[in-house]
């Protein structure tokens, strides 16, 4: 039975998804599209032309990475694989005191410790103090004049039981698009009032860029923010993703509007925002707050330390949901969605067709709406169209949050199994590398034709 299979272990789930891709027919049961009807056929063909005319999202992300490296050479560098990393920084997990002492003797500096006291604030804490030791991550600074890669190789050889890696940069499941959205760096008015009291046991976590808590979609919502030294940095991406989780305004409704949102801003308008150590710090905070379901609409390369932290959270009973990315069906796997056990989410349009830019592969566990839809936006027009796997993943996280009140492995497995039973598949049985166990959350899509300049009708 599917429920028993899913409940066995997340790793087994991913192993079972490693089968040849199955293409969804254009007449998906999600849309009820009838190509024999002239009007619907014209709509379908117009949508097809629009999709094919769009630029390659994978190229867009590559351009974004190239611009980051070009503009911020003082704080970023490319590792030997060409991936952007924080210049002269190494992240370490399970580093022994002896290995740390040897590294310091070699001239490395302990830049900061994450999770030493369980707060995940990035301050330099005592390596031996209590808290969440299994999540403790160190950030080491490499001296000038020495290649980061050579120091990394030396650390790995000297301490094979530790985990060492570059401090990779992750981008917001990029090239998810927000049509006409204001630039991410533009902050607007934020509600500075204290968060309203908790409204019940339902909570959900977000690791992303900043959220405009003053947006109409969050009226009455309880949002607890973390990061950026307490300073708000609202962004288009974080606001749109958060609204799809807990927003509610007129006919617009996120997947869990009654939930408390624990929102970690790991970007803070900084060129080093979205680094592996900031993700680790955000996850440590959410683990300390016992937030069971966490959404990450961001993508990047594999990182050894981050993989271990993700594994620890899963062992503690957390559910991590991540967008699989928009680099196209032939792109290599992106992370954290491709780590074993993470709920990887792809995106479909209103007809149930997988977006052409969405990644395919065994990392896809579900698909959800990611096109022909709107979410909260910055600026005068409060709701705008969004597109990409970034905006499908929060719907899945919100749906799962209804069934996992506290971190618990059994609850997590049962929630994923229940969602899989609800998922719609084209032929009713096949599990595919395009939509995983199927499409969920179709009822949460708010089409652009329901939006006017004043907002949701």
N, C-alpha and C positions, 0 to 999 in steps of 0.2 A: 504494500500500500504506500501511496505517496507520503502520507503523514509519517509513517514509520521510517521510511527512507530518509526524509528530511530530518527527523528527530534524531537519527543515529549520530550524525556529526556533520558540521559544515563542510569539512574537507571531503567527505563522501559526496555531498551535493555537487561540489565543483568537479569531482572526478566524473560523475555521471553526465555532466554537461558537455564533456569533450566528445562530441559527435559531429558529423558533417552538418554544415549550415543548411537550414530549410527555409526557402523563400516564402514569405507570406503572399498569398494571392491578393490582388488589388481589391477584391470585394471582401474585405474583412468584416466579421460580424460586429465589430465595434462601430463602424460607420453606417452599416446597412446600405451601402452604396450599390445602386443598380445601374450598370453601364449600358443597359438596353434603353434606359430613359434618356432622351436627348439632353435635357437640362443637367442631369447628374453627370452624364458623360462629358459635357462641356466643362463643368466644374472640375472634374477629375483631370482632364487634359490641361486646363489652365494651371492647375496646381503642379502638374508634372513639369510644365515649361518653366514655372517660377523656380521650382527646386533645382532644375538643371542649370538655370541662369545664375545661381548664386555662386560666389567664389568658393574655392576649396577650403573648408574650415581647417584642415590640417596645415595648409599653407599659411593661414591666418595665425595659427598658434606658433608656427615656426618663425614667422615675421615678428610676433610679439617677443619671443625668446631672443631673437637677434637684436631687436631694439633694446631690450633690457641690458644685454651684454655691452652694446655699443655706448649706451648713455651712462652706464654706471660702472665703468671700469675700475673706479676707485674702491668699490665695495663688492663687486661681483667678478667672477672669472669663469672660464669654461674648463670643465674637467677633461680628461683625455677622450671622453666620448662626445665632447661638444655640448654637454648639458650645463646650464647655468647653476653655479654654486656660490655660496658666500665666500668671498676671497679669504684664504688662509684660515678657514675654520674647519674643524673635524668634530663630528658628533660621536660620542662613545656611549655604549650601553653595556652594563655588567663589567665595567673596568675595575680591575683589582687595585687595592691600595698600592701594591708593589709596582704595578704597571704605571699608575699615576705618578708615583715618586720618581720612577725612571724617566718618564716623559718630562716632568718638571726639571729634572737634572739635565736633560738634553736641550733645555731652553724653551720648551713649550709653556704656555701660560693657561691656567684654568680660568677661562673667560666667564663661565657661569654654570650653575648646576640647576637642573630642573627636577622637581619632585622630591628633593631631599627632605622637606618638611611637609610634603603633601599639598603645597599650595600651587605648584606649577607656575610661580610668578617670574621665573627666570633669574632670580637673585642667586648669588653664590652662597650656597648653604654648606654645612658640614657634611662631608660625604658619608659619615657614619651615623648621622642622626636618624631618629625614627620618622615614619611618615608612610610613603608608598615606595619602599625600596626597590620593588620589582619594576617600577616605572622610572627610576632615577636615570637621568641622562646628563652627561657632561658635554660641555662645548669647550674644545681646546683651541687655542690660538697658536698658529705656526709662525715662527720668527721670520722676519724679512730675509730675503736672500735664499730661502730654501723652498723648493717646490712642495706644494701641498701633497701631491700624489706620492712623492718619495717618502714623506713622513708617514703618510697613511699606510704604505706598504710595510714600513718598519714597525709601526704599532701592531699591525695584524700578525706579523711574524713573531714579535716578542710576546704577545699575549693572545694566543689562539682561542682562549675561552671567552675573551671579550669580543664585542662587536663594534667595528669602527667603519665610518663612512664619511663621504663629503657631506657638507650641509647643503643639500639640494634645494633648489627653488621650485615651488609648485605654483601653477597658475589656475585661475578659476575656470575650471572645466572648459577651457577656452575654446573656443570661439563660439560659445553659446552667445546668442545675439539678443540684444534688447533694442528694438527698433527705435531710433530717435532718443535713446536714453542719455541722460546727462553724464559727463565724464565721471569715472570712479572717484577722482580726487576732489570733486566738488561736494563740500559738506553743506547741508542746509539745516534749518532749525530742528533741534532735537528736544524732545520733551525732557526737561531736567528734573521733573518731579520724581519722588521716590516711587519705586514699583508698587503697584497695588498688592494687597495680601494674596497669598496663594489661594487658588480657587478649587483645589482638589488634588488628587494624586497624579493626574496626567502631566507628564513632563517630556520634553524632547530637546535634544541638543543640536547645535549648529556650529560647525567650524568653517568660517568663510571670511568675507570682508565685512565692513561695518553695516549696521542696520539703522535706518532712519526711524527711530521709535516714535517720532511725532507724526508719521504718516497716518492718514485716515484709516488704513487697513488694520492698524494696530490699536485703534481706540478701545480702551478697556482691557487690552491684552497685558499680561504680566511677562515682561522681558527682563531677564537678568543678564547684564553685559559683563564681559571680561576682556582684558587686553588694553593695549595702548595707554598704559598708566592711568586708566580711568577717563581718558579724553575720548569723546565721540568722534568717529570718522565715518559718517554714513556713506555708503556706496550704492551704486545702481545694482550691482550683482547681489550683494548681501541682502539688500532690501527686497529684491524680487524673490530670492530663494526663501527668505524668512516668511514673506507673505503667503507663499504657497504652502507653508507649514502651519502657521497659526493665524493668518490674516482673515479678516471678515469685514466687508463693507458693501451694503446693498446686496446685489446678487453675487458678488465675489465672495468666495469662501475657500480657505485653505483646507488641507486634509485633517487638521486637528485644531480648530480655532479655540477650543476650550483648554488647550494645553498651555502650561508655562514654558516659555522658550528660554533656554540657556544658550546665549549667543556669544561665541568667542570670535573676536576680530584678530586675525593673525597677520593682517596686512598693514593697517594703520598708516596708509599712504606712504609707506617706506619702500625704497628699492630692494631691500632685503626681506620685505614682507612675504609671507608664504613659505618661509624656509622650514626645513624638516624639524629643527629644534622648536620653532614656534608651534608647529602642529603638535609636537610631543607635549609641549607645555599646555596647550589647550585641552588635549585629551586627558592629561593628568588632572587638570581642574575639573573636567566633567566626570572623571572617575571618582574624584574626591566628593563631588556633589551627588554621586550615585544616580546620574542621569543614564537611563538604560539604553535609549535609542539615540544615535548620533548620526547626523548627515554631514557628508563632506563632498561638496560639489567643486572639487579641485582635482587636478591631475598633474602627474610628473613621473620621474623615473623611479625605479625600485631603490629603496634605501634600507640598508640592513638594520640600523637602529630603529627606524620607524616601523619596520616589519615586526620586530620583537615587541614593541609597545602595543601595536595592534593585536598581536597574539595574546598578550597579557590581558588586555581589556576583554577579549573574547572568552578567555578562561574565567574571568570574573563575571561573565554573564551579560556583557554589553553587546548590543547589536550595532555594527557599523555599516552604514549605507553610503555608497559612493557612486558618483557618475562615472561611466566607463569612458567618457571623452568623445570628442568630435573630430578625431584625426582620420576617420574613414575606415572602411571595412578591412583594408589590408595593412593598417597600422599595427605596430607592435603593441603589446599590452601596456596600459598605463596604470599608475598606482595612485592611491591605495585600493582602487576597485579590484585590481587583479591579485591582491593578497588572498590566500586561502581563507575561506569563511566570511569574507566581506560580501555584503549583498550588493553586487554590481547591477547598475540600472542603466538601460538604454532608453531611447525615446522614440515615440511614434507620432504620426500626425493624426488628424481627425478621422482618417479612413483606416487607421490601424496599420499603416505602412511604416516600417522602420525608416527613420531619417537616413538619407544616403550618406551623411557624414558620420553617423554613429558607429562606434567600434563594434566589432563582432568577435565572438569567441566564447570559450568556456567560462569567462569571468561574468558573463551576462546571466543574471538570475531572474530578473524581471524587466519588463518595459512598462513605461507609463507615458502619459501625454507630454510632449515636448515641442509641439508646434501647433499653429492655428489656435493660440491661446494668449491670454494676457496675464500680467501680474503687476504688483505695485512698482511705481517708477518715481524717480526724483524729478522735481521740476513742476511746472504748471499743470501738465497733464498727469493725473495721478495714476493712471493705469495704461500700460503700453504692451504691444506684442512682444513675446519672448520666444526664443527657439534654442533648442540644444538639450543635451543630456543633463546639463546643470539644473534644468528646471523640471526634469522628470524625477530625479533622485529624491528631492524633498517631499514629493507626494508619497513615495513609497515609505520613506522614513516616518511621515506623519501617520500613515495607515498602520504601520507596525507599532507605533507608540501606544495605540489604543489597547494593545494586548500585553505589553511588557511594562509593568509599573515600576519594577525595581530590577537591577541587574540580576539575572537568574538564567542559567544555561538551559534549564528545562523550559521555562517560559519563552525564552528566545527561540528555541527550536520549534516549539508548538506554534508560535506566532507566524514564523516563516512558513510552516506547513499549512496553516490555515489560509494564509494569503495565496499560497500556491494552488490550493483547492478552488479559490475564487477566481483565479486568473483565467483569462480567455485566450485560448489557442486556436489557430486557424482551423486545424482539423480535429480539435478536441482531445488530442492525445500527445502529439509530437512535442518534445522538448528541443528547442533550437538554439543555435549560437547567435541568433538575432534577437529573440525576445525571451530566452530562457524558459521559465515555466509559464510565461504568457504575459498578457497585458492586464494591468490593474489600474484603478483610479480614473477610468474614463469619465465618470460622472463629475469629476473635479475640474474638468476643462471648462474655462470660460472663454468663449470664442470672441475674437476681435469685433465681430459685427454687433456685439452687445455693449460696445464701448463708445462713448461720445466724449467730447472735450471735458465735460464735467465729471466723468468717471463712469462707473458701472450703472447701467440703467436698471 
